[in-house]
């Protein structure tokens, strides 16, 4: 009996079918964020990051153009079992001499992404880019400057059409996620007025006709950011209520809340009232620092909530982190695999039994089983998941990544 067979038997004794868990995980699509590869710079030439976000570090090998970014994503995908999606920001338009500002973007500016995705059997999601632009220096969809606000409304409309193009071309629904960095550094004179303008902007932009079977639109909140520490226009309350009223997808980024709040505790509430939800997985360290996702407590708890509530087919699941201080390929692979590990860990829980114990008030037994699961041979099941898709384990993968760094990344100057 090999290690996997022994591990299967141990999980079977807990009432869990390891083979079924692996097969279920194979079906889960993760939307892999493109912006880890170049520190969120994009290709439209607007330069340094703004909007309360930062990518810190100067590790060599950053992708400098679409071809390098596509090659790096290919390398990442060679270590990730399953078929997934690529999450694209609007500042990653590929112009080929046909530049358009963000309010004039057209589907053809993203044909390179469609060609890439179709050739590899991938889905595509999309995000308007409301940061790193001269017209985003103060506010965007909530701006008191009508010209600025008009620019970003038109950008949003353009992005809806691009998401529809993505979905039509790749044959999979596309999630269009809206997040704005609007807010104030110090105490506001009016909290209501910017939110009134934000609401009006959204109302106008989302009146654009689109195929709702192809495009799902989500709204993402944030508690604060660098430069808007005191007031955020797109608060959690605003975004959840607007999404609910307008049949949008509520999306939570687990770095966009107070340090004592946990997205894992919020998921079940949203599932009661929304047909679908969105999640951006990151790792906040003291604040929304977008550290690489790890197989940590909160990532596991988020995965448990999705699995135990039968919500894997109701969630748009995406990664969102960017670390310029370490090998970017390794960061990508580590973070995406951490999400898959967490999902597998959740699929290996006897969730029906755990719920029964809770409902019957058998809390001592519930605690014992929770503790037993912590030392169950999870690693052997994870290794089998990798073996099924002929993927190397973590240390072997890192060896291949180091080779790619030596042969490719360090030659980018």
Residue pairs with C-beta under 8 A, 6 or more apart in sequence:
1 9
3 377
3 380
3 383
4 18
4 380
4 381
4 383
4 384
6 377
6 380
7 18
7 376
7 377
7 380
7 381
7 384
8 18
8 19
8 381
10 376
10 377
11 17
11 18
11 348
11 376
11 377
11 381
12 18
14 350
14 369
14 372
14 373
14 376
15 350
15 352
15 353
16 348
16 349
16 350
18 348
18 381
18 384
20 347
21 344
21 347
21 348
21 381
22 344
22 381
22 384
22 385
22 388
24 312
24 347
25 81
25 82
25 340
25 343
25 344
25 347
25 385
26 81
26 82
26 385
26 388
26 389
27 82
27 312
28 82
28 312
28 317
28 340
28 343
29 82
29 83
29 84
29 85
29 123
29 317
30 80
30 82
30 84
30 85
30 317
30 318
30 319
30 336
30 339
30 340
31 84
31 85
31 86
31 87
31 123
31 125
31 175
31 316
31 317
31 318
31 319
32 73
32 76
32 77
32 80
32 84
32 85
32 86
32 87
32 318
32 319
32 332
32 336
33 87
33 318
33 319
33 320
33 321
33 322
34 69
34 73
34 86
34 87
34 88
34 89
34 92
35 42
35 89
35 92
35 322
36 319
36 321
36 322
36 323
36 328
36 331
36 332
36 335
37 62
37 63
37 68
37 69
37 72
37 73
37 328
37 332
38 62
38 63
38 64
38 69
39 49
39 55
39 62
39 322
39 324
40 49
40 53
40 55
40 89
40 132
40 322
41 47
41 49
41 62
41 91
41 132
42 89
42 91
42 92
42 93
42 129
42 132
43 65
43 66
43 91
43 92
43 93
43 94
43 95
44 91
44 92
44 93
44 95
44 99
44 102
46 91
46 132
46 133
46 134
47 132
48 132
49 55
49 131
49 132
50 131
50 132
50 133
50 136
50 137
50 181
51 130
51 131
51 132
51 136
51 181
51 225
52 131
52 181
52 183
52 222
52 224
52 225
52 226
52 227
52 228
53 131
53 181
53 225
53 226
53 288
53 290
54 226
55 290
55 322
55 323
55 324
56 323
56 324
56 325
57 323
57 324
57 325
57 326
58 324
58 325
59 324
59 325
59 326
59 327
59 328
60 409
60 410
60 412
61 327
61 328
61 405
61 408
61 409
61 410
61 412
62 324
62 328
62 412
63 69
63 71
63 72
63 328
63 412
64 412
66 92
66 94
66 112
68 412
69 92
70 112
70 116
71 408
72 328
72 329
72 332
73 86
73 116
74 120
75 329
75 401
75 404
76 329
76 332
76 333
76 336
77 84
77 120
79 333
79 337
79 391
79 392
79 397
79 400
79 401
80 333
80 336
80 337
80 340
80 391
81 340
81 385
81 386
81 388
81 389
81 391
82 340
82 389
83 121
83 122
84 122
84 123
85 122
85 123
85 124
85 125
85 172
85 318
86 113
86 116
86 117
86 122
86 123
86 124
86 125
87 124
87 125
87 126
87 127
87 318
87 319
87 320
88 110
88 113
88 124
88 125
88 126
88 127
88 166
89 126
89 127
89 129
90 102
90 105
90 126
90 127
90 128
90 129
90 155
90 159
90 162
91 102
91 129
91 132
92 110
92 113
93 100
93 105
93 109
93 110
94 109
94 110
94 111
94 112
94 113
95 109
96 112
98 108
98 109
100 106
100 109
102 128
102 129
102 133
102 151
102 155
102 158
103 151
103 152
103 154
103 155
103 158
104 154
104 158
105 155
105 158
105 159
105 162
106 158
106 161
106 162
107 161
107 162
107 165
109 162
110 162
110 165
110 166
113 124
113 166
114 124
114 165
114 166
114 169
114 170
116 122
117 123
117 124
117 166
117 169
117 170
118 169
118 170
122 170
123 170
123 172
123 173
123 174
124 166
124 167
124 169
124 170
124 172
124 174
125 163
125 166
125 174
125 175
125 176
125 177
125 316
125 318
126 159
126 162
126 163
126 166
126 174
126 175
126 176
126 177
127 159
127 176
127 177
127 178
127 179
128 152
128 155
128 156
128 159
128 176
128 178
129 155
130 136
130 140
130 141
130 152
130 155
130 179
130 180
130 181
130 182
131 181
135 148
135 151
135 152
136 152
136 181
138 145
138 148
139 145
139 148
139 180
139 182
139 194
139 233
140 148
140 149
140 152
140 180
140 181
140 182
141 149
141 152
141 153
141 156
141 180
141 182
141 197
141 198
141 201
141 202
141 205
142 149
142 180
142 182
142 194
142 195
142 197
142 198
142 201
142 233
143 149
143 152
143 182
143 197
144 193
144 194
144 197
149 197
149 201
152 180
152 201
153 201
153 204
153 205
156 178
156 201
156 202
156 205
156 206
157 205
157 208
159 176
160 176
160 205
160 206
160 208
160 210
160 215
160 217
161 208
161 210
163 174
163 175
163 176
163 210
163 214
163 215
164 174
164 210
164 211
164 214
164 215
166 174
167 173
167 174
167 211
167 214
167 215
168 211
168 214
173 213
173 214
173 215
173 216
174 214
174 215
174 216
175 215
175 216
175 217
175 218
175 249
175 278
175 316
175 318
176 215
176 216
176 217
176 218
177 217
177 218
177 219
177 220
177 251
177 278
177 280
177 318
178 202
178 217
178 218
178 219
178 220
179 219
179 220
179 221
179 222
179 234
179 253
180 198
180 233
180 234
181 222
181 225
181 228
182 194
182 198
182 228
182 232
182 233
182 234
183 224
183 225
183 227
183 228
183 230
183 231
183 232
183 233
184 228
184 230
184 231
185 227
185 228
185 229
185 230
186 229
186 230
187 230
187 231
188 194
188 230
188 231
191 231
194 233
195 233
195 238
198 233
198 234
198 238
199 238
199 242
202 219
202 242
202 246
206 217
206 246
206 248
216 248
216 249
216 276
216 316
217 248
217 249
218 243
218 248
218 249
218 250
218 251
218 278
218 316
219 234
219 239
219 242
219 243
219 248
219 249
219 250
219 251
220 234
220 239
220 251
220 252
220 253
220 256
220 278
220 280
221 232
221 234
221 235
221 236
221 237
221 238
221 239
221 240
221 252
221 256
222 232
222 234
222 235
222 253
222 256
222 288
223 232
223 235
223 236
223 256
223 257
223 258
223 288
224 230
224 232
224 287
224 288
225 232
225 288
236 256
236 257
239 250
239 251
240 250
240 270
242 248
243 249
243 250
243 251
243 274
244 250
244 273
244 274
249 274
249 276
249 277
249 278
249 316
250 270
250 274
250 277
250 278
251 277
251 278
251 279
251 280
251 316
252 263
252 266
252 267
252 270
252 277
252 278
252 279
252 280
253 263
253 279
253 280
253 282
253 288
253 320
254 262
254 263
254 264
254 279
254 280
254 281
254 282
254 284
254 298
254 302
255 280
255 282
255 283
255 284
255 287
255 288
255 289
255 290
255 320
256 288
257 263
259 284
259 286
259 287
262 298
262 301
263 279
263 298
263 302
264 298
264 301
264 302
264 304
264 305
267 277
267 279
267 302
267 305
267 306
267 309
267 311
268 305
268 309
270 277
271 277
271 309
271 311
271 314
275 314
276 314
276 315
276 316
277 311
277 314
277 315
277 316
278 315
278 316
278 318
279 302
279 315
279 316
279 317
279 318
280 318
280 319
280 320
281 293
281 299
281 302
281 317
281 318
281 319
281 320
281 321
281 335
281 339
282 288
282 290
282 291
282 293
282 319
282 320
282 321
283 289
283 290
283 291
283 292
283 293
283 294
283 296
283 299
283 321
284 290
284 291
285 291
290 320
290 321
290 322
290 323
291 321
291 323
292 321
292 323
292 326
292 331
292 334
292 335
292 338
293 299
293 319
293 321
293 334
293 335
293 336
293 338
293 339
294 334
294 335
294 338
295 338
295 341
295 342
295 345
296 338
299 338
299 339
299 342
300 342
300 345
300 346
302 342
303 339
303 342
303 343
303 345
303 346
304 345
304 346
304 349
304 351
305 311
306 312
306 315
306 317
306 343
306 346
307 343
307 346
307 347
307 349
307 351
308 346
308 349
308 351
308 354
308 355
312 343
317 339
319 335
319 336
319 339
321 331
321 335
323 331
327 401
327 402
327 405
327 409
328 409
329 401
329 404
329 405
329 409
330 398
330 401
333 397
333 401
337 394
340 385
341 382
344 378
344 381
344 382
344 385
345 378
348 373
348 376
348 378
348 381
349 373
350 369
353 369
354 366
354 369
354 370
357 363
357 365
357 366
357 369
358 366
383 393
386 392
386 393
391 397
392 399
392 400
